[in-house]
Amino acid sequence: MRIYHYTSNDTFKKIITNKTIRFTRIDKVDDKEESMYYENKELSRTIPYISCWTKNSEEKSKMWEIYGDNYGGVRIGLTDEDIFVTYPIFFNIKNPKRRSFIKHAFYLGEDFYIHQYDNDVILYDVIYEKDVAEGHRKHSVLKNGHLRISSKISTDKGEQWLYQNESRFKINAHPFDRSTLKTTIEDFNDMDSVQQFFTILKNPMFFNATRSGEYKINTEHIDVSLNSKIFHKMEILMGKFTTEEQKTDLKNFLHKNGLLDYNLKDSSFKSEF
């Protein structure tokens, strides 16, 4: 199955050059109702970063207008399998087929950490709700004094966004102050480093600081590596306002980056222009 992503020419070139896709912090996407994850003290202990796609092969004018640089950008189409560079879950025995965005048990950013075990590579279909708040609540349940957050957190949107027919990949990050580390841990590729980090997370001072909202994630984006194989046989649809000069420029750019096996064509809206 193919999935599609509308974007500008400049962003598309960055995707090809860097071989990464940018995941955006949930409060920085266009649906401001989703910012509750960042603003709510309880929910902000888990901050989703998302990458938005659609399974709808039919072009949508509103998608071109808003996300495809007002018909001047591109829509890329990729198969939904093995899009990203992925890794087996650390010490996972029950389900060896599970894959994660994260190489080792944990990944440390500047002001966050990511737990490999709760970051499977999954394409979630967005559910459109009349009451978005209720949709959010069903994925976060208070149990025995602790907030249990479902893996489907941040997969609900208001019905006004139904035209997107959105599916999304996501990464759940947790606020973390690196100064709490007494020693340098980077790879987490052995049980000693994993246990050391777990000890920090279980510390009551750390737990209370995250619960009170004392720690806040300021990082707005996470760039995730793409599997180089996906760039071959990639479908590239060019917006109706794309000129022949821009098309030639894009072809030259793709060839310069070693991409020869792709399907480049004009938007179906081109005939209307």
Secondary structure by P-SEA (a helix, b strand, c coil): cbbbbbbcaaaaaaaaaacbbbbbcccccccccccccccccccccbbbbbbbbbccccccccccccccccccbbbbbbccccccccccccccccccccccccccccccccccccccccccccbbbbbbbccaaaaaaaaccccccbbbbccccccccccccccccccbbbbbbbbbccccccccccccccaaaaaaaaaaaacaaaaaaaaaccccccccbbbbbccccccccbbbbbcccccaaaaaaaaaaaaaacccbbbbbbccccccc
